[in-house]
Amino acid sequence: MALSPDGWTLATSSWGGDVKLWDVTSALQIGSLTNIQHRVWSLAFSPDGRSLATGGADQMVRLWDVRRASKPSNSKVTAAKS
């Protein structure tokens, strides 16, 4: 996971290689990065929050323009009940 410098956006990755962007105040998914061929192990925002670096199983670091992330349908984070 990585939190943007302004504290408003959270980037998460899954074992499947998906990277999702979340609005931390509303818990809504606001974007996703697609066409990632390998598992993402690390995430880091640039100081201005416009780019996201990903690193993973393919031993490559890629820079993504967060503003060009695909927009999802309304997805909301829900807490798991224990």
Secondary structure as the mmCIF struct_conf table of DSSP 4:
data_model
#
loop_
_struct_conf.conf_type_id
_struct_conf.id
_struct_conf.beg_label_comp_id
_struct_conf.beg_label_asym_id
_struct_conf.beg_label_seq_id
_struct_conf.end_label_comp_id
_struct_conf.end_label_asym_id
_struct_conf.end_label_seq_id
STRN STRN1 ALA A 2 LEU A 3
TURN_TY1_P TURN_TY1_P1 PRO A 5 ASP A 6
BEND BEND1 GLY A 7 TRP A 8
STRN STRN2 THR A 9 SER A 13
TURN_TY1_P TURN_TY1_P2 TRP A 15 GLY A 16
BEND BEND2 GLY A 17 GLY A 17
STRN STRN3 VAL A 19 ASP A 23
TURN_TY1_P TURN_TY1_P3 VAL A 24 ALA A 27
STRN STRN4 LEU A 28 LEU A 33
BEND BEND3 HIS A 38 HIS A 38
STRN STRN5 VAL A 40 PHE A 45
TURN_TY1_P TURN_TY1_P4 PRO A 47 ASP A 48
BEND BEND4 GLY A 49 ARG A 50
STRN STRN6 SER A 51 GLY A 56
TURN_TY1_P TURN_TY1_P5 ALA A 57 ASP A 58
BEND BEND5 GLN A 59 GLN A 59
STRN STRN7 VAL A 61 ASP A 65
HELX_RH_3T_P HELX_RH_3T_P1 VAL A 66 ARG A 68
BEND BEND6 ALA A 69 ALA A 69
STRN STRN8 SER A 70 SER A 70
HELX_LH_PP_P HELX_LH_PP_P1 LYS A 71 PRO A 72
BEND BEND7 SER A 73 SER A 73
STRN STRN9 LYS A 76 LYS A 76
HELX_LH_PP_P HELX_LH_PP_P2 ALA A 79 LYS A 81
#
